[in-house]
Amino acid sequence: MDQQIHQLRAELRAEFASTIDNLRGEIQAQSQLISTLQAQQASVPPPPSLKRPKSSLPDPEKFTGLSVKYDTDSIAQFYYVFFNLASQVQAIVLPQLASARDSGIHDFNTILDQLRRVYDNPNKT
């Protein structure tokens, strides 16, 4: 019995030593591979920078002091005033919109006049 235990221990030691030797061989092979790859990497020039240039907005032209007159037609002006009103206020001036569509006369002053009648203070001097 004692002899069997010694024999099993010897087999385990031999197997353990064999496993350790195999692992040391793998470590050595990987170390050589790492050093080879590092040498190759050092010899390769770095790739060109792939960064894009920082985006920026173009510089606007300097203000010359002259006012710019835009040629806008009456329909565009009418709808500009109408669509820049709050929805509750748009509901107040819907008759002016319907009238402008029916008559074909789009005068934004009709909207402003209606709003003056509704919101203006009658007691102001």
Buried (B, 14 or more C-beta within 10 A) or exposed (E): EEEEEEEEEEEEEEEEEEEEEEEEEEEEEEEEEEEEEEEEEEEEEEEEEEEEEEEEEEEEEEEEEEEEEEEEEEEEBBBEBBEEBEEEBBEBBEEBBEBBEEEEEBBBEBBEBBBEEEEEEEEEE
